[in-house]
Amino acid sequence: MIESVLHGVLGLLGFCLLALIFSENKRAIKWKPVCYGLIAQVVVALILFYIPLFSLFFAKMNEVIIALQQSVIEATSTVFGYIGGGSTPFEVKPGGNTFILALQALPMVIVIGAIGAILTYWGVIPFIIRHISKFLHRFAGIGGALGTVLSANIFLGYPEAQLTIRSYLKHLTRSEVFTMMTMGLAAVAGTVMGLYVIFLQPIFPKGVIGYVITSVIMGIPAVITISKIMVPETEETTTNQADLKHERASSAMDALTQGIFEGGKTLMAIIIMMLAALALVSFINHGLALLPKIHGHVVSVQLLLSYILTPFMWLMGIPWEHAQMAAELMATKLATNELIAYSQLATMHHLDPRIQIMMVFAMCGFANFGSVGSMLGSFTSLMPEKRKAIVNFGFKAMLAGTIVTCMNGTVVGALYSLGVPIIHS
C-alpha cells in the first residue's frame, strides 16, 4: 500500500518533470501555484470519492444515462429496424454481432445535446459555470475569462467552451491560450459522456459517469499546473469576468430544437472523425507492415507509440508486467480516439480492477491526433490574430492534455491502493 502511494507521488513528480523538459521558459515558472495545483487535484478527488452525496449523485446519473440509452435504442429500432437495435428477422449465429455503433450507440449525443440546450436555456449550466469560474479566479489566481472556459469544459467540448468568452478571446495571453487548448484536450464534452457508460458497461456496470465527471473536475487544477509549467505566464492575465453570452433561444422548444440539431452535427462529426482516423491509421499501418517485425510483432503506429508510452504507464503506477498492455490502449487512444480505446478496455475482464479504473481516467480526454487538427481549425477561425501561437501549440497541447489525464490516473491508482471508496465500489 505504502509502495503504491510512493509510486503515485513519484508519478506526479515525474509527469511535472516531463512538462518541465518541454517548458518554453523555465525561469518564468511560478512554483507556488504549481504546488497548489498538485495538492488541489488530490483534494478534489478525495472530496468527490469520499462524500456520500457525490457517490449517490453519480449512481443516479448512471441510471439516468442507462435509461436514456434504452430510450435511444427504442427510437433507433423504430426508425432503422433491426440495424438500429430491433429484433432481427434472421437467426444470429453464435459469435455473431448485430451491433452497429453509428446507429445504436452514437445517437445518444443527439439526446444529450437536447438536454444540455434546455438546461442552458433555463440557466442551470450558466449558473454553475459562473460560480466555478469565480472560485477559480479567487483561489487559483487565473483570469476570469480563462476560468470561465475551464469551467465550461466540464459540460461542453472545446469548440463550444471557447464561445462562452468570445468577446475576450483576442485579449488572452499566450499562456492563457495554451491553458485553454490543454483543457480542451484533457477534458471531454458532455455530449459524449453517455457513450462512455455504454462502452464501459461490460466491466463497470455502475459509476462510469462518476469516473468521467470526476476526471474532468480533478483535471482542472492539473491543467493549470501543467500548462503553467510548459508555457508560464509572463503577461497580464485577462481578469475580467466573462458575460457567458449564449445564443439565446426564443423559447424552451426553440432551445430543444437547436440542441437536437447541434447534437446531430456532433454525431456526424464523431462519425466522420472516426472514419478518417481509422482509415488514415490503417493506411499508415499497411506501409509500416512492410518493415521487419519487432520482437515478432508487425510494425504499426500503435506498436511504435506503445513502446514510447510503456515507461509512462509504469510511472503512472501500473506494474511493469501490465505496462505494455496499458501503453497499447493509450496508443490506440492517441492514434484514433478514446471511444475505440474504451471498447478495447471493455473486453479486458482479466485486468486488475485498479488498472482498469486507472486506464478509464488516463484515457478520459480528447487528446489525439484527430482532435488536434479539429482544434487548430476551430481556434484559428475564432482567434486569427493568434494563429501562429495556436499552430505552434498544437502537439504541445496534446502532450500536456495527455500528461493531465495520466496524472488523474496516477492519483486514482494511489487512492485506490489506500482503500479510498472509489465510486463504483
N, C-alpha and C positions, 0 to 999 in steps of 0.2 A: 504493500500500500504506500509506504513512505517513498519507495523507489519510483513508483508511478507519479507521485506528486513532484518529486525532484526532477524527474524526466520532463514533466509538464513545465516546470519553471525553466529548465534548460531549453525546452522547445520555444517558449515565448521569447526568451533572450536571443535564441538562435535566429528566429524569424526577424527580430528587430535588427540583428547584426546583418542579415541579408538585405534588409531595407537600407541600412546604413551604407553598405557597399555600393548601392545604386543611387545614393543621395547626390543631388546636384550641388549642394552647398553645405558641407558637414559643419563648418564653423558657425553657421547661422541657426543650427538646431537648438531649440529651447527644450531642454531635457525634463524640466519640471512638468509641463503638460503631458509629455510622453509617458512619464511615470504614472501620472494621474490617470491617463487613458488605460494603461495596463491594469491598474487596480480597479477602475470602473468596469472594465469588461468582465472581470471575475465577480464583482459585486452584483452587477446586473443579472448575470447567470444565476447566482445564488438566490437572489430575490425571486426570479421567475420560477425557479425549481422548488424552493422551499415553502413559499407562501401557498397554502392550500387553495386560496381563491383563484390563483392563476391556473393551477392544475385542473380545477373544476371548470374554469372558463375554456381552457384548451380542449378538455374532454368533450364539452358541449359543442364547441366549434367543430371538432372532428365528426361528431354525429350529424351536424348540420351539413357538412361537406358531403358525407356519405349519402344523406337523404337527397341532396341536390344532384349527386351523380345518378342515383336511381331515377330521379325525375328526368334527367337528361336522357338516360337510356330509353325511358318510356317514349320521350319525344322523338329521338332518333329512330326508334323502332317503327313508330308511326309514319315518319317521313321517308325513311330509307329501307324499311322492311328488315329482312334478316341481316343484311350487311350493316345495319345500324344497331344491331344487338337483339333483334327479334328472333323468334323461333325459326329454325332453318327448315326448308321444305325437303331436306335430304338428311340422311344419317351421317353424322360426323364420326369418322373412323378414330380409333384410339390414337392419340398423339396429334390428331388434327386440331386446328385452331381457326376459329371464325372471327377472332378479334381484329377489328380494323381501327387502328389508332385515330386516324383523321375523322372518322365518323362516329366513334363510340366514346372516346375519352376527351379529345381536344375541344369538342363543342362546349365543354364546361366553361371555357373562358368567356363565351358569349353571356352566359347566365351571371357569372361573377362580375363581368363588365357592367351589366344592367343593374345589379345590386349596388355596385360601387357608385354608379351615377346617381342613383336615388339617395344614397347616404350623403353624397356630396351636395345634392340639391337641398336636402334637409339640414345641411350644415354640420352634420356629425363629424365627417372626416376633416373639414377645415378647422373645426374647433379643436380636435385632437392635435393636428399638425401645429396649429398656432401656439398651443401651450407647451408642446415638446420643444419647439424651436426657441421659445423664450427661456426654457430651462437650460438648453444647450448654450445659449448666448450668455446666460448668467454664470453658469458653473464650469463651462468648458472654454470660455473666453473666445468663442468664434463669432464671426459676424452674424447678424440677424438673418440676412438673406441666405447665407450658406446654411445656417441652422434650419431654415425653412425647407431647403432642398433635402437635407439629410433626414428630416422628419417625414417629408412627403414620400421618400423612398421606402418607408415602411409599408405604404399602401399602393404606391404607384411605381411603374417602371421608370427608367431614366429619361425616356423622351417626354413623359407627362410631368415628371417631378420638376424638371427644369422650367417648365411653362409656368409653375407657381410663382416664379420670380422673374418673369420675362423682362420687366422694365429695369431690373437690376443687373442683368447678365453682362452688359457691356462694362459695368463698373467692377466686376470681380477681379481679384488679383490672380497672378499665375498660380499661387499656392491654392487659392480657393477653387479655381477651375480644376486643378488636379485632384483636389479632395472630392469635388463633385463627381468627377469621372470615376474615381476609385469607388465611391459609394454606389454608383450606378452598376458597376461590375461586381461588387461584393454583395449586393442585395438581389432580391427577386421581386417581380411585380405581383401585386395582389391577385391579378387575373389568372396567374398560373399556379398559385399556391394549391388550389384544389386538385390540380393534376398530380402534384407530388403525393397527395393522400392516395390517389388511385394507383399510382405506380408502386408505392412502397407498402401498400396494404398487406401483401403476402408475408412480409417479415415484421411489420408494425401495424397490427390491426387497430391500435389506439394511439393517439397522441402525436401523429405525424405533423399535423398542422401546428401543434405546440412547438415542435422542433423547429419548424420553418420560421414562425414568428419570433421565437427566442433567438434564432440565429441572426435574423435581421436586426433586432433591437440591440443585442450584445455586440453586433458588428459595428455599430455607430462609434463607440469610443475607440475600437480597434482601427477603424478607418481614419479617425483623427490622428491617432498615434502614428500609424504607418505613413500616411500622406505627409504629415508634418516632419517626418524624418527624411523622406525621399525628395520632397520639394518644400523646404522650410519657408515660413512666411517672412518676407523681407519688406513688405509694403504695408500700407494702412488698410486694414480689413474693411469690408463693406458692412458697416454696423447697423444701418437702417433696417428696421423690421419690414419684411415684405408684406404686401397687402393681400396676398392669397386671392388674387383675382382669377376667377374661373369664367369660362364661357357659360353664362347663366342661361338656364333653360327657362322657358316661359311658364312651365307647369311640371308637375311630377310625371305626367305622361310624356311630355317632351323630353325630360331628363331620361326617362326609361328608354325611349326610342333612340336617343343619342347614345346611351350606354350600350344598347344592343348592337347598333351599327359599329361603334368603336370596338366592341368585343369581336364582331365579325372581322374587322380589319386585323385585330390582333391574331385571331385564329388563322387567317390567311398568311400573315407574316410568319407565324410559327411554322406552318406547313412549308412555306417557301424556303425559309432558313434551314429547316431540317433537310429538305430535299437537296438544296445546294450544298450544305455542309457534308452530308453523307456522300453525295456524288463526287465532290472535289477530293475528299479524303480517300475515297475508293479509287479514284483515278490516280492520285499520287501513290497510293499503295501498290497499284498494278506496276508502276515504274520501279518502286523500291523492291518489289518482289524479285526483280531480275538480279539483284545483288546477292552475293553469297550469304547463306544463312548465318545467324549469330546464335551460337550455342543450340543449334537445331531448330531455331525459330525463324520463320520467314520475316524479313525486314518490313516494317510498316511504320507509319507515323506514330501510332500508339506505342509500338515497341520502343522506338527511339526515345520518345518522351518519357516512357515508364522508367528507363534506365536513369534518366536525369532526375526524375521525381522520387525514386526509391529512397535516397538518403533523407529527403524532406518528410516522407511518410514516417520514417523511423524517428525523425526529430519531433514529429507530432506526438509520438508516444506509442506508435504501433510496433509490436515486436518485429524484429528483423525478418523472421520466417514468413510473416504476412505482409511485409512492406512492399514487396514486388507486386503482389496481387492488388493492394490498395493503390499503388502507383499506376497500374494498368487502368483502374477505374478512373482515377484522376486524369490520366492521359486521354481517355475517351471523352471525358467532360470538356477538356480544353480543346480537343480536336473537333468535336461535334457540338454537344450541349449536355446539360445536366440531366435532361429527361432520358436520354439514351443511357447515360451512366447509371441513373437510378433504376432503370428497367433491368440492367445487368446486376446491380446490387441486390435487387429483389429476388433473384434466383439463388443467391449465395446463402442458403439457410445454414450451411456448415460453419459460417464465420461466427466468432465470438460476439455476443450482443454488444459488448463495449466497442469493438471495432466497427460494427455496423452503425452504431449511433455516431461514432466519430466521423465516419465517412458521409453520413447524412449531412452533418454540419459542414464538413470540409468541402462538399460539393454543392452547397446551397448558395449559389451565386451565378450571375450571368457572365462571369469571366471566361470567355472562349474566343477563338479567332473570329467567328461569325459576328458575335456581339460587338467586337472592337470595330469592325467595318461599319456596322449599323450605327454605333455611337459616333464615330467620326463624321458620318453623313449628317446625323441629327444635330450634333453640337456645332459644326461649322456652318450649318444653314442658319442657326439662331445667333451665333456669335462670329460672324465673318471677320471681324476685326481681330479676333484671337485665333484665327485659323492655324497659323504657324505653330503656336504653342500646343493647340489641341492635337494636331497631327503628330507632333514630336512626342506627346504624352501617350499616344495610343497603346503601344505594347507595354510601356512602363506602368500604365494604369491597370492593365490586365495582370501584370506581375503583382502589383500592390493589392488588387482585389483578391487574387489567389492566396496571397500571404494572409490577408484578413480572415478568409474562410478557414484556412488551415489553423490559424490561431484559435478560432472558435472551436474547431475540432480538438485542439490541444487542451483547452480549458475544460471542455465537456468530458474528455477522457480522464483527466486528472480528478475531476469532481466525482465521476462515476466510480473510480477506484476508492475514493474516500467514503463511498456509501451514500452520497447525496441522492435524494429521491428524484431521479430523472423522471420526466413527465409520464412516460408510458407505463412505468412500473408502479 
